Amino acid sequence: MDTASQSEKLPFWTKFAYGSGDLGTAISAALRGFFLIFFLTDVARLNPVAVGVIFFVNRFWDAVNDPIIGWLSDRTHTRWGRRRPWLLWGAVPFGLLYFMLWLVPPLGPTGLFIYYMLVLLVLDTTYTVVNVPYTALTPELTRDYDERTSLNSYRFGFSVGGALVSAVLHPIIVDQFADPRTGYMASGALWGVIGTISILVAFFFTRERPESAEEMTATERMPYLQQVRTALSNRPYLYVMGLYLFSWLSLQLIQVVLVYYATYYMGIADRMPMILGAVQSASLIFLFVWAALSRKLEKRTVYMIGATLWLSVMLALSFLRPDQDHLVIPLALLAGAGVSVAYLIPWAMMPDVMEADELETGMRREGIFYGFMVFLQKASIALAGLAVTWSLSFTGYVTPTDAMPTPVQPEGALATIRFFIGPVPAIILAASLLIAWRYPITRATHAGMVEALRARRAAQKALPTEG
């Protein structure tokens, strides 16, 4: 057992290359989460309702393509493995489409609506092509339990670090240009190139663990819809999906509304780099705190501690008055400490779900399971964007013009902004606490699953000899 485990230890450069692969998608998710809605309403100057429609249609498409790409990656046969070829195929289109997202072409309102609709549809398809196989790559690199944890620590180190750097630098880059449209274009070009390079590094400098023919043929014999039904009948997986949906929906609501909160309610738009730096820095630091704590406590307990801190801070932000702006940065630091559990814990639970599925079905189907997780990630972005944009529109939000780039917003719009910065995410996080509390896989039950799988594999290896 020790020899087998030792044989799956990975060198530093492999883990570094694997972690870097999350950089491009993490930057994309962070900048789109914090700035895209604001960009579309205040820079491209689309009607908030039109922006909501774009996001709604986009997520409907994601409901189709995410699990399908995961299923296809399970069935992929190449000399590079099952997951890595998708990184090669998707890297350049992903970077190019990301750059195109931040352009404002000389079109009228209808033309811009169609342009952003199409660009987002194709961009999110390339995001799926890259991100679903990437997230499913972890168990393909090693079966060693501790190495999987180590891989995820590299992954989220790059993810949160990339989100931190890009979120802080983006508004600084934009401010270097007299026309914010030029600034957004320059920032989009920079992060698009970095994202493409990071994905290609993951492709060229990792190698998948050879997959047994028995596992692949067993997985491929099951039709797609049957695999979907089986995945969605996995009880631990449903808990992880619920936990991930609620935590990421809360995060996306906060990301979408934060720039509106700083600009129109608190009047501190110039401090956005500091606010984002505080949130992401604390998230990065507390990744290691929660990871260390999870070695002593159950994963669900760690999540409940972090989420309780997080929802308390968001309620406090909603009650601040504009003359209390000096409290925003300290509260942002505390919020970041809580936010990091949404990055770490649901994904740390996923390997447990894979073991539970293998124990029940005898198959390894990471692609389709991770496909639904990525869909939930993007569905959270859509739900948050739809809720905020339509609510702002219905409460009289004033779209900026050249004559009035930062208009005074009506009380209804300001109340909506405060509502989405605090009470709404707090209620959703409270619901996630109930899900976490009922999550069925504990340290003891997981040890039992590992032992049962070890015994099954040993029996299967013995069969040919006995025959």
C-alpha positions in Angstrom: 0.0 0.0 0.0 2.8 2.4 0.9 4.6 1.6 -2.4 1.5 2.3 -4.4 0.8 5.5 -2.6 4.4 6.6 -3.1 4.3 5.8 -6.8 1.5 8.4 -7.2 3.4 11.2 -5.5 3.6 14.1 -7.9 6.6 16.4 -8.5 6.4 20.1 -7.6 6.4 21.2 -11.3 3.4 19.0 -12.1 1.4 20.4 -9.2 2.5 24.0 -10.1 1.5 23.5 -13.8 -1.8 21.9 -12.8 -2.6 24.8 -10.4 -1.7 27.4 -13.1 -4.4 25.9 -15.3 -7.1 27.5 -13.1 -5.6 31.0 -13.5 -7.4 31.9 -16.7 -10.9 30.7 -15.7 -10.5 32.2 -12.2 -9.5 35.6 -13.6 -12.5 35.4 -16.0 -14.9 34.4 -13.2 -13.6 37.2 -10.9 -13.6 40.1 -13.4 -17.0 39.1 -14.9 -18.4 38.6 -11.4 -17.2 42.0 -10.1 -17.4 44.2 -13.3 -19.3 42.7 -16.2 -22.8 43.8 -15.2 -21.5 47.3 -14.4 -19.6 47.3 -17.7 -22.8 46.4 -19.7 -25.0 48.9 -17.9 -22.7 51.8 -17.3 -20.0 51.5 -20.0 -21.7 49.8 -22.9 -25.0 51.4 -21.6 -27.4 48.6 -22.2 -30.7 48.6 -20.4 -30.6 46.5 -17.2 -33.5 44.4 -18.4 -31.6 43.6 -21.6 -28.6 42.6 -19.6 -30.7 40.3 -17.5 -32.1 38.6 -20.7 -28.5 38.1 -22.0 -27.6 36.3 -18.8 -30.8 34.3 -18.7 -30.4 32.9 -22.2 -26.7 32.3 -21.6 -27.3 30.1 -18.5 -30.0 28.2 -20.3 -27.4 27.1 -22.8 -25.0 26.3 -20.0 -27.6 23.9 -18.6 -27.1 21.9 -21.8 -23.4 22.1 -22.6 -21.8 21.7 -19.1 -22.8 18.1 -18.4 -22.5 17.1 -22.1 -18.9 18.3 -22.2 -18.2 16.4 -19.0 -19.7 13.3 -20.5 -17.8 13.6 -23.7 -14.5 14.0 -21.8 -15.3 10.8 -20.0 -15.4 9.1 -23.4 -12.4 10.8 -25.0 -9.6 8.6 -26.3 -6.3 10.3 -27.3 -2.6 9.8 -26.7 -2.8 12.8 -24.4 -5.5 11.2 -22.2 -9.2 12.1 -21.6 -9.1 15.6 -20.1 -5.9 17.4 -21.3 -6.8 17.5 -25.0 -9.8 19.7 -24.2 -7.4 22.3 -22.7 -5.4 22.4 -25.9 -8.5 22.8 -28.1 -10.1 25.4 -25.9 -7.2 27.7 -24.8 -6.9 30.1 -27.7 -10.6 30.5 -28.5 -11.2 31.1 -24.8 -8.6 33.9 -24.6 -9.9 35.5 -27.8 -13.5 35.5 -26.8 -12.7 36.9 -23.4 -11.0 39.9 -25.1 -14.0 40.4 -27.4 -16.3 40.5 -24.3 -14.8 43.8 -23.2 -15.1 45.6 -26.5 -17.8 48.2 -27.2 -18.3 48.0 -31.0 -20.0 51.0 -32.7 -23.5 49.5 -32.8 -26.8 50.7 -31.6 -28.6 49.3 -28.6 -30.1 46.3 -30.6 -26.7 45.6 -32.2 -24.9 45.7 -28.9 -27.6 43.4 -27.3 -27.0 40.8 -30.1 -23.2 41.2 -30.0 -22.9 40.6 -26.2 -25.5 37.7 -26.4 -23.4 35.9 -29.0 -20.0 36.6 -27.5 -21.1 35.4 -24.1 -22.7 32.3 -25.5 -19.6 31.3 -27.4 -17.2 32.4 -24.6 -19.1 30.3 -22.0 -18.9 27.3 -24.4 -15.1 27.7 -24.6 -15.1 28.2 -20.8 -16.9 24.8 -20.4 -14.6 23.1 -22.9 -11.6 24.2 -20.8 -12.9 24.2 -17.2 -15.0 21.0 -17.0 -12.2 18.7 -18.1 -9.7 20.7 -16.0 -11.7 20.3 -12.8 -12.1 16.6 -13.6 -8.4 16.2 -14.1 -7.5 16.0 -10.4 -8.3 12.3 -9.9 -6.7 11.6 -13.4 -3.3 12.8 -12.1 -3.3 10.7 -9.0 -5.4 8.4 -6.9 -3.4 9.3 -3.7 -5.8 10.9 -1.2 -3.3 13.4 0.2 -1.9 14.3 -3.3 -5.4 15.2 -4.4 -5.6 17.6 -1.4 -2.2 19.0 -2.4 -3.3 19.5 -6.0 -6.4 21.4 -4.9 -4.3 23.6 -2.7 -2.2 24.6 -5.7 -5.3 25.1 -7.8 -7.0 27.4 -5.4 -3.8 29.2 -4.6 -3.6 30.2 -8.3 -7.4 30.7 -8.4 -7.7 33.1 -5.5 -4.3 34.7 -6.2 -5.2 35.4 -9.8 -8.6 36.8 -8.8 -6.9 39.0 -6.3 -4.3 40.4 -8.7 -6.7 40.9 -11.6 -9.5 42.4 -9.5 -7.1 44.9 -8.0 -5.3 45.8 -11.2 -8.4 45.9 -13.5 -9.8 49.2 -12.2 -6.3 50.7 -12.0 -5.8 49.8 -15.7 -9.2 51.2 -16.7 -8.4 54.5 -14.8 -5.2 55.0 -16.9 -7.4 55.9 -20.0 -9.5 58.9 -20.5 -12.2 56.7 -22.1 -13.2 53.8 -19.9 -14.1 51.8 -23.0 -10.4 51.8 -24.0 -9.4 50.9 -20.5 -11.7 47.8 -20.5 -10.4 46.8 -23.9 -6.8 47.0 -22.7 -7.5 45.0 -19.5 -9.4 42.4 -21.5 -6.5 41.9 -23.8 -4.0 41.5 -21.0 -6.1 38.9 -19.0 -7.1 37.1 -22.2 -3.4 36.5 -23.1 -2.5 35.4 -19.5 -5.5 33.1 -19.4 -4.6 31.4 -22.7 -0.9 30.8 -21.6 -2.0 29.4 -18.2 -4.3 26.8 -19.8 -1.6 25.7 -22.2 0.9 25.4 -19.4 -1.4 22.9 -17.7 -1.7 20.9 -20.9 2.0 20.7 -21.7 3.3 20.1 -18.2 0.9 17.5 -16.8 0.4 13.9 -17.6 -2.7 11.9 -16.9 -2.5 8.7 -14.9 -3.1 5.7 -17.3 -6.7 4.7 -17.2 -7.6 1.0 -17.1 -9.5 -0.3 -20.0 -12.1 -1.9 -17.7 -13.0 1.5 -16.1 -13.4 3.3 -19.5 -15.5 0.6 -21.2 -17.8 0.3 -18.2 -18.3 4.0 -18.1 -18.9 4.2 -21.9 -21.5 1.4 -21.9 -23.9 3.5 -19.9 -26.0 6.0 -22.0 -25.7 9.7 -21.3 -29.2 10.2 -19.8 -28.8 7.1 -17.6 -25.5 8.6 -16.3 -27.2 11.9 -15.6 -30.0 10.1 -13.6 -27.5 8.0 -11.7 -25.4 11.1 -10.9 -28.4 13.0 -9.7 -29.5 10.1 -7.5 -26.2 10.2 -5.6 -27.2 11.5 -2.2 -23.9 13.0 -1.1 -23.5 14.7 -4.5 -26.9 16.4 -4.1 -25.8 17.8 -0.8 -22.5 19.1 -2.3 -24.5 20.6 -5.3 -26.9 22.4 -2.9 -24.0 23.7 -0.8 -22.1 24.9 -3.8 -25.2 26.5 -5.4 -26.1 28.5 -2.3 -22.6 29.6 -1.4 -21.7 30.6 -5.0 -25.0 32.3 -5.5 -24.3 34.4 -2.4 -20.8 35.2 -3.6 -22.1 36.2 -7.1 -24.8 38.5 -5.7 -22.2 40.3 -3.7 -19.7 40.5 -6.6 -22.4 41.9 -8.9 -23.7 44.6 -6.5 -20.4 45.5 -4.8 -19.3 48.1 -7.5 -22.8 49.7 -7.4 -22.7 49.7 -3.6 -19.3 51.5 -3.6 -20.2 53.9 -6.4 -23.7 55.0 -5.7 -24.4 54.2 -2.0 -21.1 54.7 -0.2 -19.6 57.1 -2.8 -16.2 55.5 -2.6 -15.7 54.1 -6.2 -12.1 55.3 -6.1 -11.4 52.7 -3.3 -12.6 49.7 -5.3 -9.0 48.4 -5.7 -8.5 48.5 -2.0 -11.9 46.9 -1.3 -11.3 44.1 -3.7 -7.7 43.7 -2.5 -9.0 43.3 1.1 -11.6 40.7 0.1 -9.3 38.6 -2.1 -6.2 38.9 0.2 -8.2 37.6 3.2 -9.7 34.8 1.0 -6.2 33.7 0.0 -4.8 33.7 3.5 -7.8 31.9 5.0 -7.7 29.2 2.4 -4.7 27.8 4.4 -6.5 28.5 7.7 -9.6 26.6 6.7 -7.5 23.8 5.1 -5.5 23.4 8.4 -8.7 23.5 10.4 -10.4 20.9 8.2 -7.6 18.4 9.2 -8.9 18.6 12.8 -12.6 19.2 12.2 -15.2 17.8 9.8 -15.4 19.6 6.5 -19.0 20.5 7.1 -18.1 22.1 10.5 -15.4 24.3 8.9 -17.9 25.5 6.3 -20.5 26.4 8.9 -17.9 28.4 10.9 -16.8 30.4 7.8 -20.3 30.9 6.4 -21.6 32.2 9.7 -18.8 34.8 9.8 -19.5 35.7 6.2 -23.3 36.3 6.5 -22.7 38.3 9.7 -20.4 40.7 7.8 -22.7 41.1 4.9 -25.6 42.1 7.2 -23.2 44.7 8.8 -22.4 46.2 5.4 -26.0 46.6 4.6 -26.6 48.7 7.7 -23.6 51.1 7.2 -24.3 54.7 6.5 -22.3 56.6 3.8 -20.5 58.6 6.5 -19.2 55.3 7.9 -17.1 54.5 4.9 -14.0 53.9 7.0 -15.5 50.6 8.1 -15.8 49.2 4.6 -12.2 47.9 4.3 -12.2 46.1 7.7 -15.5 44.5 7.0 -14.2 43.5 3.5 -11.3 41.7 5.2 -13.7 39.8 7.4 -15.9 39.0 4.5 -13.0 37.6 2.5 -12.2 35.3 5.4 -15.7 33.8 5.1 -15.8 33.8 1.3 -12.8 31.4 1.1 -15.0 28.5 2.5 -17.1 28.8 -0.7 -13.9 28.3 -2.8 -12.5 25.4 -0.7 -15.0 23.3 1.1 -17.5 22.2 -1.7 -14.6 21.3 -4.0 -12.8 19.5 -1.1 -16.0 17.4 -0.7 -16.1 16.3 -4.3 -13.4 13.6 -4.1 -15.5 12.0 -1.3 -18.5 12.0 -3.7 -16.4 10.3 -6.4 -15.5 7.5 -3.9 -19.1 7.1 -3.0 -20.1 6.8 -6.7 -17.4 4.3 -7.4 -18.4 2.2 -4.4 -22.0 2.2 -5.7 -21.5 1.8 -9.5 -18.0 0.5 -9.9 -17.2 3.4 -12.3 -15.2 6.6 -12.3 -17.3 9.4 -13.9 -15.6 12.6 -12.9 -16.5 14.4 -16.1 -20.2 14.3 -15.8 -20.1 15.0 -12.0 -17.8 18.0 -12.4 -19.8 19.2 -15.4 -22.8 19.8 -13.2 -20.7 21.6 -10.7 -19.3 24.0 -13.3 -22.9 24.5 -14.5 -23.9 25.5 -10.9 -21.0 27.9 -10.8 -22.2 29.6 -14.0 -25.9 29.3 -13.0 -25.1 31.3 -9.9 -23.6 34.1 -12.0 -26.7 34.2 -14.2 -29.2 34.1 -11.3 -27.3 36.9 -9.5 -27.1 39.0 -12.7 -30.7 38.5 -13.5 -31.9 39.3 -10.0 -29.8 42.5 -9.6 -30.3 43.9 -13.1 -34.1 43.4 -13.2 -34.5 44.7 -9.6 -32.5 47.8 -10.4 -34.6 48.4 -13.5 -37.9 48.1 -11.7 -36.7 50.5 -8.9 -35.8 53.3 -11.3 -32.0 52.8 -11.9 -30.6 55.7 -13.9 -28.3 54.6 -16.7 -25.2 57.0 -17.0 -24.8 59.2 -20.0 -21.9 61.3 -21.4 -23.4 64.4 -19.7 -24.0 62.5 -16.4 -21.4 59.7 -16.0 -22.3 59.1 -12.3 -26.0 60.0 -11.9 -27.7 60.3 -8.5 -29.8 57.1 -8.1 -33.3 57.2 -6.6 -34.0 55.8 -3.1 -35.6 52.7 -4.5 -32.4 51.7 -6.4 -30.2 52.5 -3.4 -32.4 50.3 -1.2 -32.2 47.5 -3.8 -28.4 47.8 -3.7 -28.3 47.5 0.1 -30.8 44.6 0.0 -28.5 42.6 -2.3 -25.3 43.4 -0.4 -26.6 42.1 2.9 -30.0 40.4 3.6 -30.4 38.4 0.4 -27.0 36.6 0.6 -27.3 36.3 4.3 -30.6 34.4 3.9 -29.1 32.1 1.2 -26.1 31.4 3.4 -28.3 30.6 6.3 -30.0 27.9 4.1 -26.6 26.6 3.1 -25.8 26.0 6.8 -28.7 23.6 7.0 -27.3 21.7 4.0 -23.8 21.6 5.4 -25.1 20.3 8.8 -26.8 17.3 7.0 -23.9 16.4 4.7 -23.6 12.7 5.2 -19.9 11.9 4.6 -17.8 12.3 7.7 -14.2 11.4 8.2 -15.2 8.0 9.6 -17.6 7.1 6.8 -15.1 8.1 4.2 -12.5 5.8 5.8 -15.0 3.0 5.5 -15.6 3.7 1.8 -11.8 3.7 1.1 -11.4 0.4 2.9 -14.3 -1.1 1.0 -12.9 0.0 -2.3 -9.5 -1.3 -1.5 -11.0 -4.7 -0.7 -13.0 -4.7 -3.9 -10.0 -3.9 -6.0 -7.9 -6.5 -4.3 -10.6 -9.1 -5.0 -10.9 -8.1 -8.6 -7.1 -8.4 -9.1 -7.2 -11.9 -7.6 -10.0 -13.2 -9.9 -7.8 -14.0 -13.0 -5.3 -15.9 -10.9 -8.0 -17.9 -9.2 -9.5 -18.6 -12.6 
